[in-house]
Amino acid sequence: MGAWRNAIAALGGVLALAAATAPSAWAEDSVAVTPTGAGALSSGGTYFRTADAQPTFSIQAPEGVSATCTVSPWDGVGTASPCGPPLPGCAAPFCASFRPGAPVGGAYQLTVQVYDSFGTELGIGGLVFAVDTTAPNTSAQFASEVGDLRPTFQVSAIDDDPLNANVDSLQCSLEQLGAPPSWYPCAPALDGTLQAPHAVPRRHIDWQMQARAVDDLGRVDPTPASAYFDPVPCLVKARGVSIARLISSGVPIKLTCSYFRHVAVDMYSLGANGHRVSVKYALSHRIPLGFQAVTGHQARFTVSKRLRLYKHYDRYYRSYRFAYIVVHVFDPEDLAPVAGTSVIRVSR
């Protein structure tokens, strides 16, 4: 009969110890404490989660004339008081009930002691319950390199249950920005990383990865977390001009970028007067003809610029009949390309 008291006294980790010791103690003492409302009950019947701020519990025992109920905050001390009246339909030899007198929130330990007419304790039982009145929250962050076609995200569910945080599952959606979500079950690795369900095309398309937590009470995070990415963050379009206009005012370019606010644009010679090299060769072996840094003031932006020719190249281009130039966009920090290239022809 003292097994439940011993379990309480040794309750360093409330939920873990209750689950390990309580079922055998309650079977011995035959005092059953059972929640009657909606919620999630652990397999051993030792832990109950509910959204009801005033949950009701049924108390049954094979004998007894009275019972006291003690409700203690999981990290505090409670006060004993008489349990409530039997619930309708109870057929046990002794029946009682418990319901908090006022709305509560958080985790509590409910201990029930049953007595005979002489005040002798006949049995003891109880459980741990948590009142969780809020849906879970979710976080998601992009965690891959630019250009990754099947990127990784850092995803986590956030629940305010102080005893049992692992009560949530996750649902994810990967769609083009603006499309409705298509939810599917997803499970991050132990370190919280989650890979996109499929690869996306290597094109300048904005994507939205969404994640939402669902708790064991069936509640869905009403504000899913989102992470945005574009496998080709920028799109550059250059317009061919005359050689005279190239020298006087540069090459007109239109730059559209997503989720990449600081970029650099330069241009390289592909050749002139019939001689031409590949774009790959020009970018790796030749020096730039011009350069410009571009900063966007929003997550997604479009700007029009003129990419000017360095002055010391003027005399070369004055001698050409025609030439080809490639415009290139890159990350100024690590020099990695962040867009496709644009090739133009300039001529007299």
Order of alpha helices (4+ residues) and beta strands (2+ residues): alpha-alpha-beta-beta-beta-beta-beta-beta-beta-beta-beta-beta-beta-beta-beta-beta-beta-beta-beta-alpha-beta-beta-alpha-beta-beta-alpha-beta-beta
